[in-house]
Structures are given as structure tokens and as C-alpha cells.
Amino acid sequence: MPWCGNALERIPLLKRVRQSASTVWAISSLFLFIDTFIYSLTVANLPDILQSQMHVSQSSNGVITTMFGIGGVIGALASGMPSDRFGFRWPFQLMAAILYVVAGIVFYFSKHYYQLLLFRLINGIASGIACTILYTTVGDVYPADLLGFKVAIVLFSNNIAYTIGPVCGQRLFDQYGVRGTASIVIAFGVVEAVLLLTVGEESLAIRRALNASKTPAEFLEQKSSTATAASLSLQSCSADSISHKGTRTPDRATEAFVQRCPSISSGDEGNAVRMPVWKLLTQLPVLVSTLSIFVATCIQCTLEGLVPLHMIDHFNRSDSTGVTFVIFGLALTIFVPLVGKANDRLIERFGDHVRYHVMLFGSLATIAAILIMALANSYALMMTGYVVLALTNLCMYVPAQSAYGELINCTETNAMEA
């Protein structure tokens, strides 16, 4: 944080930790874990709270889900482009941490339906900020040929939280009620704020330091950590270094996009004339990646509300223990590093354009997985389709995130405009 960074950087060890790309990666992974854990902590509890305690209809569950989505849209719009225009990321994430505390307080005292709606809205805003900022910070400091694996590990943290969150939430709710769950939400918000103020360094500042370094030798002399040295390859995407031996060039769509946009290809962030958002969204790397992430997220969120109802209607089985989401989360946890590593290997062998083929495969395979779930005549077969869906969803999500990173690094632009 700029207002406390100068004092903290007087401590040599803490200064090295704060300025390391691996620290940005680590705290982004941790904070996404916190975000997903807070979300999933309440997923298994909401039906009991709504139907057993508040005695509202099952259709109200869908409204609760919608409020979280509305909050997510608000949070993303309120943090993405402003973080580029003002040139910092972490203050927005600090805002998200504060919102976690506020949401937890609302949840702690909630006794009415409208209070739950308010809790989900505030939680959604915080989550929208987190999902926008945290993936972006990783894209700021790592090169394209590492982004698949780096994003996969961030997603790994996300999926660990998604796996254990429903179980922990159900246990807390059974033993301490709503207030036990709310207390954890508040505590996580406080922990995140403290970490941001102590070890959080602006990813854009680290990126500028990487771009400003004169030569690889000088940079390696200043930064001795392996993770920071790996981040040096960010420079290999700039125009004056793509001719070096072993350096990959961006895919044709990204390269054509850079050539069409002088404000981006100039590499001068301070003097750049920004491209209109509507025009930016029509560019192939942005359009395809955005659609892929949008579809994957919509499918996952929709099924979170439909699967429990489908189980009751077709299999006469309630998921009060959250085991269905645990299985799905565990599948995501297992598959995400594999998909990330495979994405990097395919790009290294066939070129950057292969990520779009992976996204296409993921979208087609997702249709097959949903059909398996819909037509299943047993719980085991339905869960098989749900596990397959975890894999196909990642095939859409991971390559799309790395495509954003490719565009960010190779054009040297701010990330969220893209």
C-alpha cells in the first residue's frame, strides 16, 4: 500500500518479500481462497435458513443467488477500469476486505429475508472486486508462458475453498448457528486487510520495475529470488526483445490487435490514448476469452442452484451435508493444475493460438457433461457428469485467463482495460 509501504520497506527482508512477484502470486491465491471460502461457507446453510427458519418458498433461493451475481457485476465494474485509470490494484482489494467485514456483520444480525439479500449483495460486490483484481495482479507480473500454471494454482486455492467451505459451513451452522458462520466471515475480512497493509505491494509497481530494468543481467543482480527471475521473461514480450532466441511471439490475433491500436503498441502507458471499451471487446483475444469465462461462470452458478433441487425431485436425496459440492470442488482441485500445465505445454508446442481450440473443446464437452447430468437415472451417474463438468469448465476458464495475460504482457498495457 502506498501510504504504509515506505515505512515497511525500511525493513530489508520485508522489502524483498513485498517486491517479489511470488508474493503477489501467493497472496492473490490466499485471498481468492478467502473469497471462495466465504462464499461456499454459506451455500449449504442458505436452504436451511430460508426454508426452516424464515419459512420462505424455494423460489427465494434463486433470488438469493441472483443478488450475489448482481453484486459481482457491481464489484467488477467498480474496480476493473478504475484500477487501470488510477494505476493501483490493492486499495480496491482492501475495499473488498472491508466489505467482507460489513457483510459478516449484516449476516450476524440477520433475522429477516431482506437482511440475507443485503448480505449476499455486499458479499457479491466484495467477490466481484476480488475476482477482478486478484487474477489481474498475477497477469501483471508473470509472462504468458507461465500464466497457465500460475493461474491454475490460483484456481487451485479457489477450488480447495470450494471443496471444504460447504462442510465447514454446515458444521459451524449446526453447532453455532448463523452467528458462528458470520464470525468466520468477519475474521477473514480482518485478516485480509492486515495482510494487505503489511505485505501487499502494487503489482503494477513491480511490473514497472521489471520493464524499467536495463538488461537481464542487471535485473538478476538486483533480484536473487527464483520467482522474481522467472518474472523477468515479462520483458520478452516487448517489441525490442521478441527477436531473441527462444522467445515466443504472441498469437496472430493478439499481434494484429496490437498493430491496430497505437495507444497500446506504443508501450507508453502515461501518454496512451485509451481504446473505447466497446471497441476493445470486439477484438478477438478479448471477445473469445470474455465469452468463455462468462459462459463457464454462468453454467457453474446456475447448476449450484439447480443441482440440489434436481436431487430432491429425481433422487429424493437432500444435500444437507454439502457432499455434492465437496465432490465437485475436489474434482476442480485435482484437475486445475493438470489443465494449467497442459495449457502451457500445448502453447509451448503448438503456439498461442491453441488456447482457443482448448476453449472450443471445453465448451462442446460441457454440453455433453450437462446432458449426462440431465439424463442420469442415478445419483452416481449424475455426479459422474458433474465431475466431467469440472474438467470441461476448466478447459474454458484457464486458457481464457492466460489469453488475457498474453494480451496484457505483450502489449504492456494495464490489464483491466483488456
Buried (B, 14 or more C-beta within 10 A) or exposed (E): BEEEBEEBBEEEEEBBBBBBBBBBBBBBBBBBBBBBBBBBBBBBBBBBBBBEEBEBEEEBBBBBBBBBBBBBEBBBEBBBBBBBEEBBBBBBBBBBBBBBBBBBBBBBEBEEBEBBBBBBBBBBBBBBBBBBBBBBBBBBBBBBBBBBBBBBBBBBBBBBBBBBBBBBBBBBBEEEEBBBBBBBBBEBBBBBBEBBBBBBBBBBBBBBBBEEBEEBEEBEEEBEBEBBBBBBBBBBBBEEEBEEEEBBBBBEBBBBBBEEBEBBBBBEBEEBEBBEEEEBEEBBBBEBBBBBBEBBBEBBBBBBBBBBBBBBEBBEBEBEBBBBBBBBBBBBBBBBBEBBBBBBEBBEEEBBBBBBEBBBBBBEBBEEBBEBBEEBEEBEEBBBBBBBBBBBBBBBBBBBBBBBBBBBBBBBBBBBBB
